[in-house]
């Protein structure tokens, strides 16, 4: 079985950030990669801020709630990305 799991390294122990389907004391092989590789500091800051905001809700919003919230944002995301990149 192969499963991708994000974890935090604390006090010499890897702590998964989500439930895993493993038996207690089951041996696994970890491949460690830097999640920020290839990401800008701005992207990392945005994701961290979003995680804090979601955690403050106490519950994760449904996809319908998320769509409703995003629907009121003016403009076009794809056009903004293209303009910001300046590639096209």
C-alpha positions in Angstrom: 0.0 0.0 0.0 1.2 3.5 -0.8 -0.3 6.6 0.9 0.8 10.2 0.8 0.6 11.8 4.2 1.6 15.2 5.4 3.3 15.2 8.8 5.0 17.4 11.3 8.4 16.5 12.8 8.2 17.3 16.6 10.5 16.1 19.4 12.1 13.5 17.2 8.7 12.0 16.0 6.8 12.4 12.8 3.1 13.3 13.6 0.7 12.8 10.7 -1.6 15.7 10.0 -4.5 13.4 9.0 -5.6 9.9 10.0 -3.6 7.0 8.6 -4.7 3.4 8.0 -1.9 1.7 9.9 -1.8 -0.7 12.8 -0.1 0.4 16.0 3.7 -0.1 15.8 3.5 -1.0 12.1 6.8 -0.3 10.3 6.7 2.0 7.3 9.3 3.6 5.0 9.2 7.4 4.9 10.2 9.5 1.9 10.8 13.1 3.1 10.3 16.0 0.7 10.3 19.7 1.4 6.7 20.9 0.7 7.8 24.4 0.1 10.2 23.4 -2.7 9.1 25.2 -5.8 6.6 27.4 -3.9 7.1 31.1 -3.4 7.0 32.6 0.1 3.8 34.4 -0.9 2.1 31.1 -1.8 3.2 29.5 1.5 2.0 32.5 3.5 -1.4 32.4 1.7 -1.8 28.7 2.4 -0.8 29.1 6.1 -3.3 32.0 6.5 -6.0 29.9 4.9 -5.3 27.0 7.2 -5.5 29.3 10.3 -8.8 30.8 9.0 -10.4 27.4 8.4 -9.2 26.2 11.9 -10.8 29.2 13.4 -14.2 28.2 11.9 -14.2 25.0 14.0 -15.7 23.2 11.0 -14.7 22.9 7.4 -17.1 24.7 5.1 -18.9 22.6 2.5 -18.1 23.0 -1.2 -21.4 24.8 -1.6 -20.5 27.3 1.1 -17.1 27.8 -0.5 -18.6 28.3 -4.0 -21.0 30.9 -2.5 -18.2 32.8 -0.8 -16.0 32.8 -4.0 -18.9 33.8 -6.3 -18.9 37.3 -4.8 -15.3 38.0 -5.7 -15.1 40.4 -8.7 -13.0 39.7 -11.7 -11.7 36.6 -13.5 -9.0 34.5 -11.8 -7.5 33.1 -15.0 -7.1 36.6 -16.4 -5.5 37.8 -13.2 -3.0 35.0 -13.3 -2.1 35.6 -16.9 -1.7 39.3 -16.3 0.4 38.7 -13.2 2.7 36.2 -15.0 3.0 38.4 -18.1 3.8 35.2 -20.1 1.1 35.7 -22.7 
